[in-house]
Amino acid sequence: RAAYSVGLLDRAADRARTNVDAFTDYLDDGWEVVAVEPSDAVVFQDEYTDLLATDAAERVAGHSYGVCEYLDVHRLVEELPVREGLEADALAYHGHCHQHAAGKDHHAVGVLRRAGYDVDPLDSGCCGMAGSFGYEAEHYDVSTSIAELLFEKIRASEATQVVAPGGSCRSQIGDSALVSEHPPHPVELLARALDIDSR
């Protein structure tokens, strides 16, 4: 993803080839590819097929998921024991722009709701980080201007906690004055919701 996002397509294709070769062995054994970082999931699902245009890359794309997408598509949360009363923990959910563009950012909302949380999915766009873009000093003003649009949505929400799957998004929100700590990934909140004692 990093090489792809800055236009180093030959390097990205080499890394994609290496990964596709490695994943193929696992797919042959019945495994799926599951990524915690949304941009990683989308690169497996979409960019690898553009970079390689091979049957193997198509196969990897068809067996790759973001972690919440995987849990949602296979309805795995319905089989997990979860604690009661989590609806009191209202969450403002900021989706990742790559998953949004791929039409897959709703999965985390479904997973968190089935785990018992009250979720307010924010109608937000990019957090302003855009991968490495927002980390570069010359883009600071643009990045923070874009972030302010997200922060307005967070301030307008009645939720008590912000949650976001993207590492850059969590960094941008966590460095603001809106929250006391970096927002958790949805999977962290799912882990908190599990009632392990009931198993």
TIGU-933576 format. One line per field, with one value per residue (C-alpha): y, z negated, x negated. Coordinates in Angstrom, 3 decimals. Example, Ala and Ser with C-alpha at 12.3 -4.5 7.8 and 13.67 -1.06 7.14 Angstrom:
REM residues 2
py [-4.500:-1.060]
pz [-7.800:-7.140]
px [-12.300:-13.670]
***
This chain:
REM residues 199
py [0.000:2.490:2.043:2.093:5.303:7.276:5.956:3.422:0.942:-1.383:-1.806:-2.217:-4.883:-6.780:-6.771:-7.742:-10.703:-11.841:-11.612:-13.273:-16.178:-16.515:-16.164:-18.763:-21.539:-20.539:-20.277:-23.787:-24.925:-23.248:-20.033:-16.482:-13.238:-10.937:-7.472:-5.264:-2.056:-1.059:0.189:-3.176:-5.019:-2.769:-3.112:-6.913:-6.685:-4.038:-2.700:-6.122:-7.031:-3.760:-4.264:-7.909:-8.770:-12.487:-15.260:-15.659:-11.976:-12.292:-15.297:-13.411:-10.478:-12.794:-14.257:-11.028:-9.137:-6.337:-7.874:-6.376:-7.240:-10.855:-10.989:-9.358:-11.337:-14.628:-13.418:-14.560:-12.020:-13.708:-16.787:-14.904:-14.381:-10.630:-8.633:-6.955:-3.188:-2.062:0.173:2.703:3.046:5.200:5.201:7.728:5.647:7.252:4.943:4.673:6.423:3.419:1.130:3.834:4.082:0.282:0.263:-1.759:0.671:-0.385:-3.744:-2.370:-0.603:-3.880:-5.820:-3.261:-3.054:-6.828:-6.800:-4.522:-1.029:2.015:3.267:6.653:6.236:9.680:11.079:11.935:11.888:11.641:12.448:14.557:12.163:10.357:7.770:9.478:12.800:14.307:13.319:15.596:19.091:20.848:19.373:20.286:23.133:21.150:18.090:19.986:21.855:18.543:17.124:20.026:18.840:15.467:17.128:19.081:15.770:14.341:17.400:17.176:13.526:12.626:9.591:9.278:7.617:7.789:4.590:4.283:1.380:3.344:3.875:7.313:8.287:7.284:9.290:12.399:12.217:11.234:14.220:16.617:18.196:16.268:13.107:12.222:9.237:7.744:6.154:2.364:0.097:-1.532:-4.933:-3.621:-2.683:-6.048:-7.689:-5.599:-6.699:-10.409:-12.201:-14.739:-16.061:-17.392:-19.817]
pz [0.000:-0.918:2.347:4.361:2.723:3.720:7.277:6.916:8.985:9.905:6.233:5.328:8.017:6.747:3.206:4.480:6.364:3.227:1.128:3.686:3.912:0.119:-0.243:2.453:0.273:-2.556:-0.266:0.964:-2.667:-3.086:-4.812:-4.061:-4.083:-6.872:-7.440:-10.494:-8.692:-6.162:-3.508:-3.571:-2.957:-0.021:1.549:1.507:2.856:5.513:6.228:6.483:9.428:11.149:10.457:11.506:13.601:12.865:11.864:8.630:7.751:8.552:6.260:3.420:3.997:3.752:0.456:-1.257:-3.912:-6.374:-9.831:-10.490:-6.954:-7.602:-10.909:-9.346:-6.094:-7.990:-10.837:-13.394:-16.062:-16.347:-17.666:-20.256:-23.882:-24.536:-27.685:-28.460:-28.724:-26.131:-24.439:-27.162:-25.511:-22.557:-19.806:-17.045:-14.176:-11.619:-8.645:-6.615:-3.227:-1.351:-2.677:-2.018:1.611:1.885:0.329:-2.672:-5.593:-6.933:-8.211:-11.404:-12.285:-11.894:-13.978:-16.794:-16.858:-16.995:-19.877:-21.730:-21.166:-20.201:-17.110:-15.412:-11.968:-11.138:-7.674:-7.314:-4.557:-4.819:-8.192:-6.415:-6.844:-3.512:-4.291:-4.627:-3.166:-6.510:-8.151:-5.811:-7.161:-3.903:-4.021:-7.631:-6.906:-4.315:-6.554:-9.567:-7.455:-6.191:-9.725:-11.026:-8.870:-10.658:-14.049:-13.448:-12.927:-16.105:-18.137:-16.777:-17.796:-21.185:-21.417:-24.352:-22.471:-18.979:-17.180:-13.879:-12.047:-10.241:-11.972:-10.399:-11.314:-14.930:-14.972:-13.563:-15.983:-18.926:-18.426:-18.546:-21.664:-21.103:-22.925:-25.895:-24.162:-20.690:-19.566:-19.603:-16.575:-16.333:-17.053:-20.382:-21.370:-20.189:-22.433:-25.375:-24.621:-24.812:-27.879:-28.180:-31.517:-29.816:-27.583]
px [0.000:-2.711:-4.613:-1.381:-0.132:-3.248:-3.360:-6.180:-4.232:-7.094:-7.986:-4.317:-3.897:-6.961:-5.561:-2.130:-3.649:-5.474:-2.318:-0.074:-2.502:-2.554:1.226:1.890:0.455:2.786:5.814:5.046:5.316:8.718:7.651:8.848:6.823:8.048:6.537:7.006:5.935:8.642:6.219:4.436:7.703:8.572:5.121:5.530:9.084:8.577:5.101:3.429:5.659:4.692:0.994:0.798:3.873:3.407:5.783:3.819:4.318:8.046:8.239:6.548:8.918:11.913:10.697:9.565:11.503:11.195:11.568:15.019:16.091:15.084:16.965:20.026:20.164:19.895:22.161:19.585:20.562:23.948:22.134:20.073:21.165:21.410:22.041:25.356:25.825:23.302:25.883:25.060:21.638:22.679:20.058:19.404:18.032:15.695:15.222:12.055:12.096:10.657:13.374:15.960:14.833:15.068:18.557:17.385:17.300:20.723:19.467:17.923:21.188:23.096:20.561:20.570:24.365:24.713:22.228:24.654:23.268:25.310:23.462:23.757:22.120:20.741:21.398:17.724:15.159:11.391:9.824:7.196:4.298:4.791:2.135:-1.237:-0.001:0.998:-2.287:-4.262:-4.925:-4.068:-0.560:0.182:2.621:4.567:4.663:5.963:8.543:9.937:9.832:11.901:14.825:14.633:14.246:17.466:19.286:17.773:18.771:22.329:22.683:24.145:21.873:19.510:16.638:15.152:14.141:12.270:10.621:7.883:4.541:4.079:7.634:7.100:3.869:5.561:8.499:6.297:4.017:6.962:8.429:11.681:10.680:8.514:6.906:6.549:9.822:9.896:10.223:13.689:12.124:10.824:14.368:15.623:13.035:14.294:17.841:17.083:18.408:15.607:16.939:20.084:18.142]
***
